[in-house]
Amino acid sequence: MNDEKFDSWAVVEVFGHSRFAGRVTEQAIGGCAFVRIDVPELLADGHYEARPGFTKLFTQGAIFSITPCTEETARRAASQFRSAAMTCVDLVATRQIARVPDDDDSDITDYLERTRD
């Protein structure tokens, strides 16, 4: 068995029909093996805004294929894929409370008490 660690630029295809391109290495967390993809930063190009680089970790069961390639090819693929890091949305901060269609403020207080999480 080959004990050499994988470290290469590559295109990785995963379940969900997602593709990522970047520097691919191995990483262990809590005794579990992951494939680590460091997707490079992308500059604005007239069609797209700049996007910071990011890291994704996948288990072997999530991966369809890994295609090693040159750094130039991986960077070009990353700019075409435009994969993004996870985006978190704070729903509590963006939630708006509808006003009860009655001018009586006590109705508003009652409404808020009934709908409080």
Rosetta blueprint (number, residue, H / E / L):
1 M L
2 N L
3 D L
4 E L
5 K L
6 F L
7 D E
8 S E
9 W E
10 A E
11 V E
12 V E
13 E E
14 V E
15 F L
16 G L
17 H L
18 S E
19 R E
20 F E
21 A E
22 G E
23 R E
24 V E
25 T E
26 E E
27 Q E
28 A E
29 I E
30 G L
31 G L
32 C E
33 A E
34 F E
35 V E
36 R E
37 I E
38 D E
39 V E
40 P L
41 E L
42 L E
43 L L
44 A L
45 D L
46 G L
47 H L
48 Y L
49 E L
50 A L
51 R E
52 P L
53 G L
54 F E
55 T E
56 K E
57 L E
58 F E
59 T L
60 Q H
61 G H
62 A H
63 I E
64 F E
65 S E
66 I E
67 T E
68 P E
69 C L
70 T L
71 E H
72 E H
73 T H
74 A H
75 R H
76 R H
77 A H
78 A H
79 S H
80 Q H
81 F H
82 R L
83 S L
84 A L
85 A L
86 M L
87 T L
88 C L
89 V L
90 D L
91 L H
92 V H
93 A H
94 T H
95 R L
96 Q L
97 I L
98 A L
99 R L
100 V L
101 P L
102 D L
103 D L
104 D L
105 D H
106 S H
107 D H
108 I H
109 T H
110 D H
111 Y H
112 L H
113 E H
114 R H
115 T H
116 R L
117 D L
